[in-house]
Amino acid sequence: MKAADPAADSRRKILIYPTLNFANGVFSKDKAFYFRAGLVNKVENGALSLAHPCERVADPLVAADGAVLKQAHTGKDSIGFNLELLHHHETANFTDCALISFADGWLVLKETDTPKFIAYNYLEQRRLEFNNARVRGLHHAAGFFFEEGRRGWVVYDHKGTKVCECAVVSDGDRPVNAIDFLRMGDTVYLGTGGENGAAFLVPFSLSRGTPGPQIERPSGYVFSTVQTPDGIFFADRSGIFKAASDDLLLAEKIAAFDPDQFKGTLLFWHNEEALYAASCGADLLNSYGPDGTVVSSVVLPSRWKFWLGNPAHLQVAGGHSLVYLCPEDYHQWGYGAFLSIPAGTLLNQAIFEEESLQSLDIRQTMAADGSHGYRMKIGSVDAEVATRHAAHHLASLVNKVAVGLMNSGFTQDKNFNGTLELELVTPQPIRRESLHMGYLEELFRQMQTTPQSYNAGNRKGPLHLSVFWHTDAGEPEELVFSST
């Protein structure tokens, strides 16, 4: 890991991009796509923008033996891909699958709509299937397959023959993001439960093809492991460790976490020059050097909290750490933000910045019967920025004032009559056929259907949306869209 350049750091910003609550992601080396059912945002060079739903395509993967894997998202609101594998002029196709691994001559997949796992050896054009509904995951290492179930592990060799089984002890204190499969050199460690803060592991020797006796790790479960030019690092609740051998228990603790600061879910990752650890319970983010020294530390702005909804909410792409944030009030569903951190940035409160607008105003619009709607005015020099912020603030507003399934019927505004107006003020025209309007229309459609199903605050009327556009306050506005 290279030392940070203070001069370069002064030109970098930690930027928070307000956005919607996205469920899934497609990731490649330089780009990330976050999406749910027709709503797609793209992160490129650390910056957030709108993307067309058909753009969800990951970069091809090239194996060391020259095999090429092309991936195109199915277009569904899922993690499914249609994949094409090319090797020595031979082609194999797989439909609606999630990629697990692509290495050592094997392509390992999970069918999206079935419990089936597929392992395809493209060197021998041989296929194995693992079709157990109770299996949660399948891992591959050095020609062995490790089938993870709720009650234990089953290990198979490259022919699909069972090698051994390991039982799992149930542990109610297991952290949600603890990892149960950890490879260190010739040894794979299989998580088999825990007790009283300790974690149980079974080491499996890849060279011998045999498991060893169960061992106990006193400081508990491992959350994440990262391979860097300086070695293998991992973290648990107590701190950060550096491994110097295949023996997990001999890893050196290089940084200790203060239990008063590090609480709740822990995030741990690496981005080029630094290691990062975030405490979701304290909204604290630290960066570390390869020797475990704390390089910088920062607390999130009070409006936001770290959110580990799924693995898509923490990624590294294009040299930027992309961390998903949720509102400080967990009950405010539908909107969030991306924290984008350029590699090598020193963390301090002064460089936190939230993507801003020229203007934002939300006011009530009164009706003759004494009820009211809401009109939101948003101004930006960029139509895309205005559109994304409009979606973000509209999702926030509707969740607070309308009655829906996602807010459990809770509303603070029983006099809200369902009328919503967006006034967008941008130099560029916003037309009905534009990507901007398609994005807002799709968001509004989802607001009216399951699982959101919002209605007016009196629980009787539907929502109505009108979108207006003009270049500045002195020009007449144009009606771009009306749901009525």
Summary of the structure (lengths in Angstrom):
residues: 484
radius of gyration: 25.0
end to end distance: 57.6
largest distance: 81.1
contacts: 1574
relative contact order: 0.11
helix: 10%
strand: 49%
